[in-house]
């Protein structure tokens, strides 16, 4: 609750609306206390007020069967179904979830199934009172007290020979049991029902409504009767466990996580603790006066209570207590101040009912005229345990244990806060001035900005004032303008306290601000950090050094984490109540907080309870096609988050909706998510329950999400998928494209090189043709010029020879020599002309030329010469002029050597074509031969060897003395076009 000042004839305190707070602490002997329950009814979305069955699905949501249909509750929202959606009847008596995730509802007219939001009928007939699932997942039920099981969509009844079955139940191991009236408890073993425990004779006539198996002792069974209370059946013997004369009918039975038993009756709910303590819950202490039809313990260890015509209640535990009455006197008033005197008596100031004193037994309303019915602005105890009270329009008073003394007379403005400094001085704050009292002297301090709302002693000479415009330091009774905390400028400060090295500031709308007096570090804590509200009205520290905060929406407890050098908000069953400014007091190992509806006591130490984590599941995945909306998909994972989905590259826009269920504190649920393959880490905590990803690149991804609430983390739910890339974005396509690109580059360069070679070849061809023309022209000119002249020399020499007298032998010999040399020169000229003629540039012409040379050489020498293997097809093998010239000279040299030195009678040249375009030319004679080892190689053989190398041919010779010689020239014919 916030105290604000407004200017009128005087400044008054405005109080804002509230919500209740509740629960008992036994150190105070009070007449009544209210327990903390949260109610959900028609106004919250429940379809009908009478909840007959409560069931928790595997996604942790609650299913509630009412007379107005069935509703699913996730802690925040009710989603309901009725006859309008397909139920056979709006009266739902039993609920179960099968192994396929379908919900089965037993109604007054049979069984309905809910799957993917659509309801169908499994069985249409009589009322179905019980539905249960065994360890194998088979659904069993009761209709007209007859047992059946559901097999392939049909009801198979189990014959018990006209015996009536009143209830069926499963133990903590999942084994199924059935109670046969007047006989005993049967157990399902395999497919057979066998008697497990017979009812004692004295109980066979009892009408037993429900059986419950103890959560720790398998042999202990609780039996809930209609009118005789609760019995325990253990090892064949029974004993009464609970019975009350006030109860006519018993409706429900449950055991919580601590082993305590809960009994529902027509007069409310009863909590029977393990130590035997019994607490009754009804309209006087937080629950409804109506009958309790169902009590249910969920997976988070919350207790849910269904009250006839009031919906459902969630029991929030006993961490908080609200005091309703003191010995029958109502004290549910706005509490503006709390203080304890030297006898631990409580002094309680109210906003509209004056001042109260409670001594532990009696509540006394101070009936002095100065206090009766007046507004009390603060109640404060100094170090001597004197009680100070600020009264509306009546000044400030002190009670010294014997009498009330007025310390300050009424002034223009009332005083709202007070503190004793380190030297025993009293500081009393009004909105416009602070009054200092000591040793009977009074001093006024002004000069600060804004309206003063709180005060805190910082040191012997320094006081901190919290104002509507920030913080002011009063040093030596004067405002110090040099002191500034920039982050607190224009922040409305409502309370100040020192905790360790931190000054803690409660603010209006800015949460909690801490300032470290050593490091000067500033930190802020708001709703996002776990606070119930950003409006902070009061601060206190308990004996365990925990910080308690009264806010506009409840009470928070904070602990300081040294490792993180910051505060952690403890959030467990948060009490929604509006607190008042500075109305807080550490008292008898607890914290008392003044609210706008009374006094709340907070347990410093609460009973440890096994904390369950939130639970999350992915509800739906929407897959949207980039171009064709008709190809959009919606996936209902239904627990198949481990399945891998393959999507087309056009299905790259995905929407994922999820829900975290934490029934303990649904408002505190936040989510963190990431897309593995795109995100490096989980997101910051966000409240969003749907995430969209658009234009996702092809690849493999896993969406992961989990919920966090009150420091608890849920399971991690995930959805894995692969977006298949288009063919042009695949690895093989990129490799092929790269290879094709390389090939094209190679082809371009190849074509460039080939074009250059072709041009070069064409140029060479043109050059060859030009050379051929030149050779032909040269041969013709040479023949016409030199040949004619040589012929003329020969003719003239013959004429000269005839004119010279025969006796002139010397002249005759010279003339003869001239004629012979001219003939030899003519013969050599013919060889040159033959070589120059382009028509000679083929293998056939060369071989014919060699053959003709051999015939001419050996004519009239007595040596028989032959040449074989000269084929006309060799005309196609065009050769270079250099090749022609060298090959011709090789054979001239070789045949001349044979003629001169071999003394042969036969000479044979054979042309042999071998594989690989190689031609061997063998020259064989039957002459004298010689010894290759002893003969000295002459110039002729060396010339032959040299010329063979020029035309890239090999030359081999073999000779046997007296048997002739064979030479072989092997050449690869260099063909030209």
Residue, then its C-alpha position, 0 to 999 in steps of 0.5 A: x500500500x502506498x502513502x501519497x500526500x496531496x495538498x488540500x487543507x492538509x495532506x492526507x494518505x491515500x490507500x489503494x485496493x487489495x487482495x487477501x493474505x492468509x495463514x497461521x503461526x502458532x507463536x500468537x494465540x489468535x482467535x482465527x486465522x485465514x489460510x492461503x487459497x487461490x480460487x478459480x471459478x466461473x469468472x476465470x473461465x471455468x464452464x460450471x462451478x461444480x467440479x466432480x473429477x480432477x485429472x492431470x494429463x501427461x502434459x501436466x495440465x488439469x482436466x476438470x469434469x463438471x456438470x457443464x462439460x469438461x475443461x482443460x486448465x493450464x494454470x492460466x486459461x480454461x479450454x472447455x468442451x460441452x455437448x455443443x462440441x460433441x459430448x454425449x452429456x455435459x455431466x462428466x464423471x471420469x477422465x483418463x488419457x490413453x497411450x495415444x494421447x487421446x482424452x477419454x471422458x466418462x459421462x452420464x451417457x457413455x464415453x467420448x474421446x477427444x483427439x486433436x480438438x475433435x470429440x467422437x463417441x466411443x460408447x453410448x449408453x449408461x453412466x460411466x463413473x470411473x476410468x483408469x489405465x493399467x500399466x500396459x496402457x489398457x483403459x478400464x472403467x465402471x458403468x452401472x458398477x460393472x467392470x469393463x476394459x476398452x479393447x480396439x474401441x470396444x467395451x469388454x465386460x469382465x464377469x464378476x458373477x453379479x458382484x457390484x464393484x464400487x470403485x477402482x484405483x491404482x497404487x503407486x506402482x501402477x497396479x490396478x485394484x477393484x473393490x467389490x462391495x461386501x467382499x474385498x479388494x481384487x488386484x489385476x495380475x496379468x489378465x486376471x483379477x484375483x482377491x488381494x485383501x478381504x474386508x473384515x467382517x465388521x466392514x463388509x456392510x459399510x458403503x465404501x466410496x473410495x480406496x487410497x494406497x499409502x504413498x510409502x507403505x504398500x500394505x496400508x490402504x485407506x478406505x473412505x466410507x460414505x458416512x462412517x469416516x476413514x479407515x485403514x486396512x493393513x495386513x487384514x486388520x482395520x482401524x478407524x483413522x478419522x471421523x467427525x460427528x459434524x460430518x454426515x457424508x464423506x466425499x473424497x480422500x487424498x494424500x499429499x507429498x508429505x504424507x498428510x491426509x486430506x478428507x473432503x466432506x459436506x462441511x469442508x476439507x480436513x487436513x490430518x497431519x502425520x502427527x495427528x494435528x487436524x485443521x479444518x478448512x471452511x469459509x472462516x479460514x480461506x476455503x468455501x463453506x460448501x461440500x468438498x467433492x474432490x481433493x487432488x494432489x498434482x505432479x508438482x505436489x499442489x493440493x486442489x480442492x473442488x468445492x460444490x458451486x465454488x469451482x476449485x481452490x489451490x492450497x498455497x501452503x502456510x508460509x503466510x498468515x492473515x489475522x481475521x479476529x482477536x477474541x472475536x474482534x474484527x481486525x481486518x483493517x488497513x494496518x499503517x504501523x506495527x511496533x513491539x514494546x519491551x514486553x513483546x506486546x504488539x502496537x498496531x496502528x490502523x488507517x481508520x480505526x485508531x490504535x490497538x494493543x495486543x499483549x498475547x491474550x487480549x486485544x485492546x483498542x486504545x479508547x482515548x479520545x486522541x486516538x479513537x477512530x483516528x488515522x494513525x500514520x506510524x507506530x514506532x518503538x525506539x531503542x528504549x522500547x517507548x512507543x511513538x504514534x503519529x495521529x491524524x490532525x493530533x500531532x505525535x505521541x509517546x507511550x513510555x510504558x505508563x502514560x501517553x505524552x504528546x510530543x509534537x502539537x498538531x501542525x499544518x502537515x501530519x508526520x508520516x515517518x520516524x527514526x532514532x539516530x545513532x546518538x539517540x536523537x529522534x527524527x520525525x518527518x513531515x512532507x515538507x520538513x524534518x523535526x529533530x528531537x533530543x534532550x528536550x530541544x526541537x529543531x526544524x530541517x528543510x531545504x530538500x526537494x520534493x515531499x519527504x516520505x522516509x528517513x534512515x540514520x546513515x552515521x552519527x552526523x548523517x541522515x538520509x531522506x527519501x523524497x518524491x524526487x530522489x535522495x537527500x543527505x542531511x549532514x549536521x542538521x543541514x541538507x547537503x546539496x553536493x551528495x548525489x546518486x544520479x540513478x536515484x534522481x527523480x525516483x520516488x523513494x518510499x523506504x530505506x534500509x541497510x543490508x550488508x554493504x548495500x543501501x536498499x531503496x524501495x521505490x514507487x514504480x522503479x522496483x528495488x534499487x541497491x547502492x553499494x557504499x564501498x564500490x558505489x555500484x548500483x543495481x535494480x530489481x524489478x518484476x522481470x527479476x521475480x518481484x511481484x510488483x515494481x511498487x515497493x512499500x516496506x523493507x525488513x531484515x529477518x534473523x537469517x539475514x534475508x530481506x523481506x519486501x512488501x509490494x503492491x502485489x504481495x510479499x517477496x523474500x530476497x536472499x543475497x548471493x555472494x557469488x553473483x554479488x546480487x539478490x535472488x528473489x524467492x518465489x513460492x506461492x506468492x501472496x497477492x496482497x497490497x502492503x502499506x508503507x513502512x508497516x513491517x516488523x521482524x517479530x518472534x522469528x517471523x515478519x509481520x506485514x501491515x496490509x490494507x486488509x489486516x496483519x499478515x505474518x510470514x514464516x522465516x523458515x518454511x517447511x522444506x518440500x520437494x520442488x517439482x520443475x515446470x513441464x513444457x511441450x511443443x503444441x504445434x508446428x506450422x510450416x508455410x510454403x513460400x509460394x503455394x499456400x495450399x501446401x502449408x502444413x500443421x504438425x501435431x507432435x503429440x510427444x514425437x519431438x524426437x522424430x526427424x522431419x524433412x522439408x522442401x526448400x520452399x517450406x522455409x517459414x516455420x512457426x512453433x507454439x509451445x506451452x510451459x505448465x507450472x501450476x504452482x506459479x503459472x504467472x512466473x513461467x518464462x521461456x528460453x529457446x534456440x534454433x541449433x544450426x542458426x543460434x549460438x545460445x538460448x535466448x533471454x527469458x521471454x513470455x512468448x509462447x510462439x516463435x517464428x522463423x522465416x527464410x531459413x537456409x537449407x540445412x539441418x536444425x533442431x529447435x529447443x525450448x525450455x521453461x523456467x519458473x521460480x528458479x526451476x527449469x523444465x525439461x527441454x523439448x525439441x523439434x528437429x527438421x532438415x530443409x532440403x536444398x534445391x538441386x542448384x544449392x546441393x554439394x554435388x551440383x556445386x561440385x559439378x558446376x565447378x567442374x563444368x566451369x573448369x571445363x569451360x575455362x579449359x575449353x576456352x583456352x583450348x579453343x584459343x590455343x587450337x585457333x592459334x595452332x590452326x592459324x599457325x598451321x595454316x601459316x605454315x601450310x601457306x609457307x610450305x605451299x609458297x616454299x613448294x612454289x619456290x622449290x618448283x620454280x627453282x628446280x625449273x630455273x635450275x634445270x633450264x639454266x644449269x642443266x642447259x649449260x652443263x649439256x652445252x659444256x658436254x656438247x662443246x667438250x665433245x666437239x673440242x675432242x673431235x678437233x684435237x688431234x689424236x696425238x695430243x693425248x694429254x689434251x685428249x685426257x683433259x677433255x675427257x675429264x671435263x666431259x666426265x666431270x660435267x656428266x657427274x655434275x649433271x648427275x648431281x644436279x639431277x639429285x638436287x633438282x629431284x630434291x627441290x621438286x615438291x613431288x618428291x616429298x613422299x616415301x614412294x618417290x624417295x624409295x624409287x629414287x634410291x632404287x634408280x640410283x642403285x640401278x645406275x650405280x651397279x650397272x655394268x659392274x657385274x653386281x646384281x642389284x634388287x630392291x623390294x617392298x616399294x609400295x605405291x601406297x607410300x605416295x600418301x606418306x608425305x615427308x619433309x625435304x630434309x628427311x628426303x635429302x638425308x635418307x637419299x644421301x645415307x643410301x648413296x653413301x652406303x651403296x657406294x661403300x658396298x661397290x667399293x669395298x664389299x666385292x659383292x655379286x648381289x645387293x638387295x634392299x628390302x623395305x619392311x613395314x612394322x607396327x607403330x608406323x615404323x619402317x625398316x629398310x634392310x640392305x644386304x650384300x654377299x660380299x667379303x664382310x668384315x670383323x666389326x670388332x677389329x675394323x676401324x669405323x671410317x668417315x662414311x659410317x660416321x656420316x651415315x650415323x649422323x644423318x640417321x640421328x638427324x631424321x630420328x632413325x636408328x642405324x644397325x650393321x651386322x657383318x660376318x667375314x666371308x658371308x656379307x654384310x646387312x645394314x638396317x635403318x629403322x625409322x618412324x615416318x614423320x607424316x606431314x599434311 
